[in-house]
């Protein structure tokens, strides 16, 4: 698995990636841009982490810089000079000339050669900076529903067949299902929700249809996107024939949100709680 995320520190943007290796993890940082805006420059740092030793065993830094030969767009060499700028421009030579190539390349590597006990307690430097890189969602390329429809049905079937809540196979199929649905365009997710949950309040007559409805609710809840939460609100809370057990199932996915839910959910919940008397069918405790 390879993960990309972007973060801005001070005056530059960097891309961070991590992937599994045979003995651990390979971290890579690629710096974008340079303090000299139109320079041809690159800067990468790689860290190889040993899973058994639980420490990095190799750190490499590669840097290249090539000085620009032209001024950046909008640069005025006369700006800020004392005197008459127009006169400076008239006296300036119009002859073209090439600047010489100026570039530098640096490669450095630190490798772990051994381990030994420190005779004295190790003190953490007072100026050490610690931070966290948080990945909210791993980006994937989108796929059409037609490409993954069979896989979605297979994983839904798997979840129906493994009824135990503690089943590892059931958990595995659920994670695969969420991963597949997360790569679908919004209109495809809406199509699946309408097929398995529906808006009209019709009650499924077969057990597998009921289970598919519950699975679809859990998948939308696990996605936790604004569009998925809106679908849950429209198809469960605002259903023509609201079902109490499905409402309770859907509400569980809003409890531990780390960001506010869509406005339609807040308004719908306020209506259910404060506006008049509501009756629900299918109460299952």
URRAKA-V814022 format. One record per residue. N is the residue number from 1. RES is the residue in one small letter. PSI is psi in degrees with one decimal (999 if undefined). OMEGA is omega in whole degrees, 0 to 359 (none if undefined). Layout:
N;RES;PSI;OMEGA
N;RES;PSI;OMEGA
//
This chain:
1;x;138.6;178
2;x;130.8;185
3;x;135.0;176
4;x;137.5;171
5;x;154.0;183
6;x;137.3;175
7;x;150.7;182
8;x;119.6;176
9;x;120.3;178
10;x;-107.3;190
11;x;16.2;180
12;x;161.4;177
13;x;142.4;182
14;x;152.5;173
15;x;133.4;178
16;x;136.3;177
17;x;151.1;177
18;x;137.9;178
19;x;155.2;181
20;x;143.7;172
21;x;178.9;182
22;x;-35.6;185
23;x;3.6;181
24;x;-128.3;184
25;x;149.7;178
26;x;110.1;178
27;x;141.1;179
28;x;130.9;176
29;x;128.3;177
30;x;117.7;181
31;x;136.4;179
32;x;139.5;178
33;x;178.3;182
34;x;157.6;178
35;x;-29.4;171
36;x;104.7;195
37;x;-41.1;185
38;x;21.4;177
39;x;156.0;174
40;x;102.7;188
41;x;153.7;175
42;x;147.9;180
43;x;117.9;178
44;x;145.8;176
45;x;132.2;181
46;x;137.4;178
47;x;124.4;176
48;x;118.4;185
49;x;129.9;179
50;x;120.2;184
51;x;-34.2;181
52;x;-47.8;180
53;x;-22.0;181
54;x;33.5;175
55;x;158.6;174
56;x;142.2;177
57;x;-13.5;177
58;x;132.7;175
59;x;124.6;182
60;x;140.6;177
61;x;127.6;179
62;x;127.1;183
63;x;138.7;178
64;x;139.3;178
65;x;130.4;175
66;x;121.2;184
67;x;143.4;179
68;x;154.2;178
69;x;-8.2;179
70;x;150.3;178
71;x;149.9;178
72;x;155.5;180
73;x;134.9;178
74;x;-2.9;181
75;x;132.3;179
76;x;110.2;183
77;x;-19.7;184
78;x;-10.1;182
79;x;129.0;179
80;x;-8.6;179
81;x;141.7;177
82;x;156.0;178
83;x;-164.4;184
84;x;111.2;181
85;x;-35.7;179
86;x;-38.5;178
87;x;-40.5;178
88;x;-42.7;182
89;x;-37.7;180
90;x;-35.2;183
91;x;-14.2;184
92;x;140.1;180
93;x;140.2;178
94;x;1.8;181
95;x;133.8;176
96;x;145.0;176
97;x;153.2;181
98;x;133.7;173
99;x;145.9;178
100;x;154.5;176
101;x;130.7;177
102;x;117.0;181
103;x;160.1;179
104;x;145.4;180
105;x;137.9;181
106;x;133.0;175
107;x;126.9;177
108;x;142.9;183
109;x;135.6;174
110;x;126.5;180
111;x;142.8;176
112;x;124.1;181
113;x;-13.4;179
114;x;172.5;179
115;x;144.6;177
116;x;155.7;180
117;x;136.2;178
118;x;131.4;180
119;x;-19.4;181
120;x;152.8;177
121;x;139.1;181
122;x;127.0;179
123;x;127.3;178
124;x;131.2;180
125;x;140.1;183
126;x;-24.0;182
127;x;13.9;180
128;x;130.6;180
129;x;128.3;179
130;x;137.0;180
131;x;173.8;183
132;x;134.3;171
133;x;116.6;184
134;x;130.3;179
135;x;106.5;179
136;x;-42.1;182
137;x;130.2;179
138;x;121.6;182
139;x;137.9;177
140;x;153.5;174
141;x;142.4;182
142;x;149.2;176
143;x;156.6;178
144;x;152.2;182
145;x;-35.2;182
146;x;-26.2;183
147;x;-27.3;187
148;x;7.6;185
149;x;-44.3;181
150;x;-39.1;179
151;x;-37.1;178
152;x;-46.7;179
153;x;-40.7;180
154;x;-43.4;181
155;x;-32.1;175
156;x;-41.0;177
157;x;-42.3;178
158;x;-42.7;181
159;x;-34.7;179
160;x;-35.9;184
161;x;-30.4;178
162;x;96.1;188
163;x;-21.3;182
164;x;131.9;180
165;x;-23.9;182
166;x;8.1;183
167;x;122.3;177
168;x;-37.1;179
169;x;-40.1;179
170;x;-44.1;179
171;x;-41.0;180
172;x;-44.8;180
173;x;-37.6;179
174;x;-44.5;180
175;x;-39.5;177
176;x;-40.5;181
177;x;-46.0;179
178;x;-41.0;179
179;x;-41.6;180
180;x;-47.4;183
181;x;-31.5;180
182;x;-19.0;181
183;x;-1.4;182
184;x;148.1;172
185;x;158.8;184
186;x;-39.9;182
187;x;-31.9;177
188;x;-38.7;177
189;x;-40.5;178
190;x;-41.4;179
191;x;-44.7;179
192;x;-42.8;180
193;x;-42.2;179
194;x;-33.9;181
195;x;-43.6;188
196;x;-22.6;178
197;x;-52.9;178
198;x;163.9;180
199;x;-15.2;191
200;x;-2.9;176
201;x;10.9;180
202;x;136.9;181
203;x;130.5;179
204;x;143.6;182
205;x;-16.7;182
206;x;151.6;181
207;x;-39.5;182
208;x;-30.8;176
209;x;-40.0;177
210;x;-43.6;179
211;x;-38.7;177
212;x;-37.8;178
213;x;-43.5;180
214;x;-40.1;179
215;x;-43.4;180
216;x;-39.4;177
217;x;-43.9;180
218;x;-36.7;179
219;x;-45.9;178
220;x;-39.9;179
221;x;-39.1;180
222;x;-31.8;178
223;x;-41.6;175
224;x;23.2;175
225;x;162.1;180
226;x;-40.4;180
227;x;-39.4;179
228;x;-40.7;179
229;x;-33.6;176
230;x;-41.4;178
231;x;-42.1;178
232;x;-42.4;181
233;x;-47.8;184
234;x;-38.4;188
235;x;-15.0;180
236;x;-60.3;181
237;x;-38.0;184
238;x;17.4;179
239;x;146.6;180
240;x;-32.1;178
241;x;79.4;185
242;x;137.8;181
243;x;121.7;187
244;x;-43.0;183
245;x;-36.4;178
246;x;-35.5;177
247;x;-44.4;178
248;x;-38.1;179
249;x;-42.4;180
250;x;-40.8;182
251;x;-28.9;179
252;x;-30.1;182
253;x;-8.7;178
254;x;-7.7;188
255;x;-44.4;188
256;x;26.7;177
257;x;140.6;179
258;x;-0.8;174
259;x;156.7;184
260;x;142.9;177
261;x;168.5;179
262;x;154.8;184
263;x;-34.5;181
264;x;-33.5;178
265;x;-45.4;181
266;x;-45.7;180
267;x;-40.0;180
268;x;-41.2;180
269;x;-41.5;177
270;x;-39.6;180
271;x;-43.8;180
272;x;-39.9;186
273;x;-40.7;191
274;x;-21.2;188
275;x;95.5;171
276;x;-162.7;182
277;x;133.7;180
278;x;143.2;176
279;x;144.1;183
280;x;152.5;177
281;x;163.5;172
282;x;34.8;179
283;x;122.9;179
284;x;115.6;181
285;x;999;none
//
